[in-house]
Amino acid sequence: MTHTRNTPASKARSSPTVRPVRRKTVLPAEGYTGRARRAREEPMAVRPLRDGRYVVETEGGTYVADVETGTCTCPDNAIRGAQCKHLRRVAIEITERLVPAPGERAGVCAVCGRRTFVPRFDRAPALCARHDRAPGDLVRDRETQSLLVVVRATGERADDSVTADGTVVADYETNANYGRHEPVFEAVYVDSVPLSGGVADLSGRKRYRFPASRLRPVESAFADGETVRGATESERSETMQASLV
């Protein structure tokens, strides 16, 4: 493991469905009526634009929908002010993770290559829901089998992240089986797992840096935000790399 520096965390915990965005598709419509039904049963292709709006291609024409303002260039909305099927379709596809929400962009998980959605201007390596880790998550080190609590994502790749002793995370022998391109997380060891609740105190513990796939998930949100802050705000805490001992 490696101790990490204090760098901003970034998260991308969505697992979007993989399908071509330009091909017109239909969605299950049983139990729906009116515009809600037409939004599902009519073939449409939804394509996100850079400004947060969406192009909706239908058999009858192509329109631009803005779900944040509730507007669409189709006559049903632009002239009659109705909540049209195009806006409904965009909202459905966002909810079902078929297209990125406003402020998001498509990315590729740095561990498995799965398509995922991340904040539009976040340039840190992307991770899918399976491989992402959040501050407070309880994880197990695949190499040592020790339990740790994640305290931050560094926003760095393993071949760019440097520990307190000047060593690159990817260069540690214990990280040889993990991708050099993988995002790095900081975590602290926990001496034991309480029967209930979070970890009593993480302040002052050394922080270690790990490639994402080296940390196997055990329990999400194991430690609360205050506990995690105690680990990252202490002046005594330094970043390092763990080894087999």
Buried (B, 14 or more C-beta within 10 A) or exposed (E): BBBBBEBEBBBBBBBBEEEEBEEEEEBEBEEBEEBBBBBBBBEBBBEBEEEBBBBBBBEEEEBBBBBEEEBBBBEBBEEEEBBBBBBBBBBBBBEEBBBBBBEBBBBBBBBEEBBBBBBBEBEBBBBBBBBBBBBBBBBBBBBBEBBBBBBBBBBBBBBBBBBBEEBBBBBBEBBEEBBBBBBBBBBBBBEEEEEEEBBEEBBEBBBBBBBBBBBEBBEEEBBEEEBBBBBBEBEEBBBBBBBEE
